[in-house]
Amino acid sequence: MLPIERRKEIAQMIKKEKSVRVNQLSEQFDVTEETVRRDLEKLEKEGVLKRTYGGAVLDNLVSDDLPYSDREKVNMDQKRLIAKYAAQLVDEGETLFIDASTSALEVIKQVDPAKRITVITNSLNAIHQLSQYSHINLIGIGGNLNEQTFSFEGPMAARFIDHYYADKMFFSVKGISKERGMMDSRESLAELKSHMIANSKETILVIDESKFDQSALVRIIETDAIDTVITEYPLDKSWKSYFEDQGVHVILAK
């Protein structure tokens, strides 16, 4: 197979599966992992994907506001690993805000069922999936339903959030950069997250490698507004220094 044909197939795979792994592509195409990395590098320059540690994901600019069913497939192994560490921070009897991200939902699904907790969320999918857990008291945030993300948004949702106060908030973002802080794809999403942050005692960002050094349309808030970042991404010196300067505690999920 010619390199151009192989890259075309890789591009089709990532648009369908939302993520790929170097070792799997190496076996599938019977080429070295170094050859696969060169293919991914070229596709990244073409704007098809974003390389990650051990693979690649659909580029954020292409994947903004993917349907929930598609977002569930992106980097789920990494998200579950991060969630395992995040869930350990939840204490008995706490009230938690979670946004409509698949990452935040994974955290709640991994909380020890012996701990009785209250979860407040604008995610219709989270409400549906968590309703089966008897140890969770669910409070749904109403508003205008976004059929793409299956989440409630708008002024009513923001006012609803302001009536509550949470011990912790777990959330994710479309991108984070040292220059602009945390960002999301739409103003309505950013607004709700900023309200949750303002009404939480402690805020915890759960974020996989694909979101680092990425930009999105709307800035949510400065990074120093959060308390903890949990990621599987082995941060380089510049990111470690950045979080230290912002007063943010970092937990590396291994």
Order of alpha helices (4+ residues) and beta strands (2+ residues): alpha-beta-alpha-alpha-beta-beta-alpha-alpha-alpha-beta-alpha-beta-alpha-beta-beta-beta-alpha-beta-beta-beta-alpha-beta-beta-beta-alpha-beta
